[in-house]
Amino acid sequence: MDKKDLEIEQAQLTMEYPRFRSLVGGTPLVDVTNLANPKVVGTRILAKCEFMNPGYSIKDRIVCHIMEQAEKKGLLKPGMTIVAASSGNTGASTAMVASMKGYKSIIITSPKCSQEKQDAIRAYGAELIVTASGLKPEDPEHYMNMETTLCERNPKAYFGINQYDNQLNPAAHYRTLGPEIWAQTDGTVTHFVAAGSTGGTLSGTAKYLKEKSGGNVKVVMADPIGSVFYDYFKTGVLRKPGSFEVEGVGKENIPGAMDFELIDDAIRVADCDAFKMCHLMAREEGILAGGSSGLNVFAATKLAEMLDEPATIVTVLPDSGIKYLSKVYNKDWLKGLDIELDEDAD
């Protein structure tokens, strides 16, 4: 081995490489204006590719922040089991990060959670509890209540993520997603469009962007038809929820992490429009994203069609379509919902 080869080998031995869990955040911002017909020239739609996080979803951000803060405060200690109620993505992120940090985890979800997400949760080594279907929010066996019950029964053994009411949820997006969007648009963002579930993404990002812009950034909530958020925002009345198939967005009650004071407007989106947009993104942009991504982008295109002045609209693609191959990207499943894709009609 000559001197040059020896120097190369020594350099390789001293190189530092990141741990996988350190790759959360810093996701690309891509132009998806091609999917829209803006009312005025100069309007752009940009989308944050949150499916490029290690756990393939935006929820990696909040799980890492909640766990890190809990460890610093001594609330999460070695030997404890982490519990998370989730429609799927927070559960997968919790299971992933828990395994990275050496904790056991219990994830509680509903039957609506896709098989792919359920399988991923188990693959990370978590115990998965799938509750019965059709339970009302006040039912003790509802997946959102079971986390609280477990943690209250044995607080020394269990630590709850509590994503729906934990203010560290929006704080995670205030610290990371908001600043990333501002930097990646060089402060030119005019509108932020996102659906709510816990309200963390919407509230935390909105708070940062409004503060940074002096209140100039407008925040638009995308909401699936059937969710209670739209009517509550418009009227202040909590109406009876309906049913919808898009996972991970919308709700049948109001979580504590949601701050409606930061929202300027709301757009309702039907399941069929969200899922059709998913397929359009895949065909036109090569982006295979989940149903909530289709919902967000569809709402952003509707906003672009309404605005009278050029704008920079930013939205998020919360997770990967790989998590929904058996549903959103399965024509038989769509057929069961009476959803016909545009190419099928040709």
N, C-alpha and C positions, 0 to 999 in steps of 0.2 A: 504493500500500500504506500503510495507516494504521499508527499506532504499535503498536496491539495485534497486528495481523497480523505486524509485523516482530518483535515480542517472541516470538511463537509460533514463527516460522521460526528465529530464533536459538536458541531452546530446543531445537528439534528437531535442529539441527546439533550441539549440544553433548551430546545424550543418548548414553549408553553402552549398547551392546547386547552380549549375550554371544556368544561363539563357540559353535558347536553342541557341540563336545567338552566344554565346561564344564557341560553339562546332565546329566552322569552322576550318578546318585544322587538322593536326595530324592524317591523314588517314593511314590505314595499307598499307604495302608493301608486296605483296604476290608473290610466285613463280609460274609462268605459263610456265615453261620450257617444261612441259609435252606436250604442244601443238605444239612443234617445233621438228625439226630434225637437231640440230646443226651440223656443219661440223666437229667440234673438241670437244672432251670430255672436260668438265670444263666450257663450255659456259652456262650461265644462263640468263633467261629472267624474270625480276621482274616487277610487275605492281602496280602502286599506285591506290588504290580503292577510287577515288574521288567521286564516287556515294554515299559514306558514309558521305558526308557533309550534314548539315541540309536540304538544298534545293535539295539534291540528285545530285549535280553536282559540278564541279570544279569552276564554275563561282561565287560561294559564296565568294571565296577568293578575287576576284577583286572588287566585289560590296561593300563588307564590307570596304575594304581599300579606295576605291574612296569616299564613303560616309563619312567615318571618317575624311579623310583629308579635304574634302570640309567643313565639320562642323567646324573643327579647324581653317580654313582660313576664315570662315564667308561667304563662297560662298553658302552654303546650310543652310537655316534658317527655324525656325518653321513656318509652314503655307505654305511653298513652295511645289510645286508638282514636283516629280522626273520623268523624261522622259528617256526612254531607247529604242533605236532601237536594235532589237535582232532577231537572228534566233530561239530563244526559251529559252535557258538556262539562259542567262544573264537577260532576261526579267522576268523569274520566280524568279531568285535570287533577282532581284531588287524589284519585287512586295513583296516578302517575307520579306526582310530586311526593306523596307519602312513601311510595316505594323507593324513590331516590334518596329520601331522608331517613329511611329505616323504620318508618311507622307502619302499623297495621291500619286498615281503613274499612269503614262500612259505608256503602253508598245505598241510598234509598231513592227509588224512582217509581214512575208510574208505567202502566202498560203501553203508554203512548211512545215511550222511548224506543228508538229504532233498535233492531237486533244487532246492528253493527256497533252501536254505542254500548249496548249491554255486554257484548262479547269483549270489547276493548277494556271495559272496567274490570271484568274478570281476568283478562290477560295480564293486567298490571298487578294482580294478586289480591284485589279487594274482595270483600264479601258483598254480594249484591242482593238487596231486598227489593222485589217488585211488588208493589201494593196492588190491591184490588182496583178494578176500574169503576168509574162512575161515582167515586166518593166526593162528598161536598167538602169545601175548604175547612169547615168547622169539625169535621169528623176526626177523632183522635187517630184513626188509622190512615188518614190522608198522608201522603209521603212528606209533605212539608211540615207536618206536626210530629211525625215519628222521630225526627232528629232531635227536636226539643225534649221529647219524652225520654229518650235514651240518655241524653246528657244530664238532664235534671235528676234522673235516678242514680247516676253514678258519676258525679262531676270530677272525681279524682282519676277515673279510668278513661273517660271520653272527653274529647274536645270537639265542639261543633263549629263548622265553617259558618253557619248561619248567614248564608249569602243574601237572603231576602231582606234582612233588617240590619246587617252589619255595615256600619258606615265606612269601614275599611274597603268595602267593595267599590263605591264611587271614588274613594280616595286613591285607589290603585290606578284608575283611569285618569284622574286629575294629575297624578304624578307621571304617567307614562304616555297614554294614548293621546291626550290633549296636546302635550308638548311636541310629540312626534308629528301630529297633523299640522300644527302651527309651523314647525321648522320645515317640513317637507313641502309646504305650499308657500314658504317664504312670507307667511303672514297674509296671503291673499285670499284665504278661505272666507267665503261670505255666508255659507249655509252648511249646517251639519244635520244629516238625516240618519236616524237610527231607530230601530224598534226597541221597545222596552220589555223586559221580563222581570228581573229584579229591579231594574231601573238604574243599575250601577254604571253601565256604559254610557247611557244617555245623560245621566245627571253629572257624573264626574267629568266627562269630556266637555259637556256644555258649560259647566262652571268655569273650567280653565279657558276655553275659547272666548267666552263672554268677558272674563276678566282681562284677558290679554288684548282683546280688540276694543275695549272700552264699551262693550255692550253691542257692538255692531254685528257680530255674527248671529244669525238667526238659526234657531234650533227647531227642527221639524220632527215630530214623532211619527214613525210608521207603525201602524197597528193592524193586526189581522181582524177581519170582520168576525165578531164573536167574542173578542176580548172586551174587558170592561174599561180599558184605559181611555179610548176615544171619547165615549160618552161622559166619563168622569171629568176629563179635561175640558170638554165643551160646556157641560152643564153643572158640574159639581155633584152630580147624582150618581150613586153606585147602582147600576142596573143589573138585572139578572144576566149572567154570561151565557153566550151561545157556544156552539162547538166550532172548532177549526182544526185543521190538520198540520199546519206549519209548526214545527217543534222549536222550543227554546225562546219563543217570543209571545207577547200577549199574556194575559192573566185573568183569573176569575176573582181576584181580590187586589188590594193595593199594598204592595210591599213598602217597608220602611225606608228602603234605599232609593226610592223614586221621589224626585223633587219636581213637581209639576210647575213650580214657579220659574223654572229655567227653560220651559218649553214655550215656543211662540205660536206653533200651529201643529196640526196633526192631519195625517192622510190615512184613510182606511184602504186596506188591500185585501182582495179576495184570495183564497187559496189558489185558485186556478191561475190568477195573474202572477202570483209568486212563483209557482212551479213552472209556468211557461217561461218566465224570465230566466230561471235556472237553466233550462234547456237552450235558450237563446244565448246565454253567456257561454255555455259549453261549445256551441256550434260556431259562434261569431268571434269569441275572444279566447277560446281554449281554457276557460276558467270553469272547473268543476267544483261548484260550491253548494252549500246546503240551502234548504228552503228559506231560512231567515235572510240569507244573502239575496235571494231572488226577491223577497219582499222589500228589503231595503233599497235595492237598485230600482225596482219598479216604482217605488215611492219617489225616488230621486228623479226618475225620468218624468213623472207627472209634475213634479215641482219645476223642472226645467221647461216644461211646456207652458207653465203659467207665468213665469217671471218676465217682466217687461224690460229688464236691464241685464247686461252681461253679468254672469255670476260664476263663482267657483264653488260647486257643491261637492262636499265630501261625505261619503258614507262608508260603512264597514261591511266586510264579508266575514261574518263571525266564525264560520267553520267550513270544513271540507265536505264536498259531495260524496266522498268515499264513505262517509258515515250514513249515507242514505241510498245506497245502490238498490236496496230491497224496497224502497218506497218512492222517493222523488224521481229516481231514474229507472223505475220499473213500470213499463207501460201497462201491465196487468193491474198493478196497484192503482195507477192513475185512472184506468178505465173503471175501476170500482167506485171512483169518486165522480164519474161522468166527466172527466177531464180529457179532452182530445187535443193533442199537440198539433201545432199548425202544420207540420210536415205530414201528419197523418191525414189531414183534410185535403191535401193536394191530390 
